[in-house]
Amino acid sequence: MTEVAERKRDRIARRQVDKFAERRDELAAAALATLAERGYANTSLRDIAQHSAFSHGVLHYYFADKFELITYCVRQYKAECVKRYDAVVATATTAGELRAGFGAAMAGTLRQDATLHRLWYDLRNQSLFEEKFRADAADIDHSLERMIWRIASRYAELSGRDLAVTQALAYALFDGAFQHALLRHLSGDDAAAGDLDAQVQQALPALLA
């Protein structure tokens, strides 16, 4: 095979891979709303097909089973969340700006995407019982932990002080506060998001030595 033919074959192969990935992204976006509303245990690939424009056969071609689909969906959504918080870190020029931006971002995502966050906690809870979930749940958890640590580290830098907590402890603090607020919000408590904003802004200075 000539070098030109090899390059052409490689280009075609890359395009096929890219199209497959794009199609998976499209299907995951369509499935996410149904999964978030019904939860892992109450949703099958057939249920998702009934609530989207895609057939059960198409879904099954791109995703082996419900497990693969839900982990793909949650990874995709959480990656977007990380970008939002990294933007807060990148644009804040003072400790006060970072504290206010972080609190507002946490409260905003609680109001706008509560069912999507509920899906993440559903997956993480399932990993306590189903081993096949554990590696993916742990990987997503670690990405969120690193995100929180970037926020805490930048806040300490802007404050001119050192951090007095570990990375794991900082994450546990904010994750716990968010999950508690999520439960309140899903129960109809209109004050949950505002309280979360205030708690986040109060907690950041407590991380400093």
N, C-alpha and C positions, 0 to 999 in steps of 0.2 A: 504494500500500500504506500502511495506517495505521501510526502509530508503535507501537501495541500489537502489531500483526501482525509488524512488523519485529523487535521485541524477542523475540517468541515464536519466530520463525524463527532468530534468533541463538542463543537458548537451546538449541533443538533441534540446531543445528549444533555448538555447544560440547559438548553431551552426546555427540554422535556421535564427535567428535574424542577426547574423554576415554575413551570406550569402546574406540576403536581403540587408543589408547595403553595402556590397561589390558590389553587382549588381547595386545599385543606384549610387555608386561612378563611376562605369564603364560607365553607361549610361550618367551621367552628364558630364564626360570627353569627351565623344563622341559628346554630344550636344553643348558643350561650344563653339567650333569653329564656328558652324552655327549661334548660338545666337549672338556671338560677331560680326560676319560679317554682319548679317542682322538686328539686333536690335530686341527689344521686340515686337514692333507693327507690324513688317513685318514678324514675324516668328510664325508658328503654330507647334504643335506636329507632324503633318503630314509632314511639311517641314523638320523638323529635321530628321524624319524617312527616308525621301528620300535622305538625305545627310549623312546617317550613315548605319551601317550594321544591325540596329535594326528596327523591324517593328513598325508601329503605335500602334498596340495592346500591344506590350511589353512595350513601353514607357508609355502608358496609365495605364498599370498595376502597374508600380512602381511610377508614378507621376500622381496625380489626374488631373492636368491641366498644362498649360504653366506657370502660375503664380508660382506654387509649384516648377517646374523645374528650372526656371530662378533664383529664390531666393536660391535654393539649390546650383546651379552652382556658383553664385557670392559668397556665403558664403564660399564655398570650395576654390575658388581661392584667396579670400582676406585673408583667414586663412594662406595660403601658403605665401602670401606677408608679413604678420606680422612676420612669422618665419624668413624671410630674414633680415628684419630690426632689429629684436632682436639679430640676429647673429652679426650684426655690433656693437650693444651696448656691447655685451658680449666680443668681441675680441679687441675693442679699448682700448689702455692704456694711451692715451693722448687726450687732447681736439682737437688737430690738426688732429689726426688719425680719431677721431669720425666725425669731420666735413667733412673731405675728403671722408670717407667711406659712410656717409649719402648722400652726393651730388652725388657720383658715383652710389649708389644704386637707387636713384630717377631717374637719367638720364638713367641708364641701363634698368629699367623696362619700362620707357617711350618708348625706342627704340624697346624693344623686345615684349612688351605686350600691345601696344596701343589700339588694338580693344577690349581687355578684360577689360581695364580700361574704355573704352567708354561704354561698357555694364553696368558697375557699375553706371556710371553717368546717363545712360538711366533709370536704375531701380530707382535711387534716384529721378530723375525728375518725373517719373511716380507716385511716392509716393505723390507728391503734388496734384495729381488729383484722385488717387485711394487709398482709405483708406486701402484696404487689403495689400498694400505694406508697409505701414508706420511703423509697428512694426519691420519688418525685416530690412528695410532700416535704421531705427534708431539704431537697435542693431549692424549692421555692422558699421555704422558711429561711434558709441561709441567705438567699438573695435579698429578702426583706430585712434580715438582720444587718447585712452590710449597708443597706440603704439608710437605716436608722443610725448606724454608726457614722456614716458620712455626715449626716445632719448634726449629730452630737459633736463630732470632731470639729466641724466648721463653726459651730456655736461656741465651743471652747476657745478656738482660735480668735474669733471676733471679740470674745470677752477678755482675752488676755489671761486666761486661767487654764489649769489642767483639769482633765476629767477625773472623777473619783470613783467611777464605776467601770465594770467590764462591758465588752460589747454585748455579751449575752444578757446581762442584767438590764442594760439600756433598752434592748429590744423587748424583753419580757415586760418592762414597765409600760411601754407605749402600746404594745400588742394587747396587754391585759386591759388597759384603759379603753382601747378601741372596741374590743369584743364586748365589754360591759356596756358601752354606749350603743353598740349595734343591737344588743338585746333590748335595751330600752326603746330605741328608735322603732324597731320592728313591732314592739308592743303598743306603739301609738303615742309615745312620750315626745311631745314636740320640743321639749327642752334638752333632749339628749345631745343634739349636735352642738348647741351653744355651750353646754356644760363640758363637752369634750374639748372644744376650742380652749376654754379657760383652763382645763386640767393640763392640756399639753403645754400651754404657755407657763403654767406654774411648775411643771415637772422639769422643763429644760434647765433652769438655773439650779435645780436640786442635784443635777448630775455633776456639777462642778465641785472641785476641791475647795 
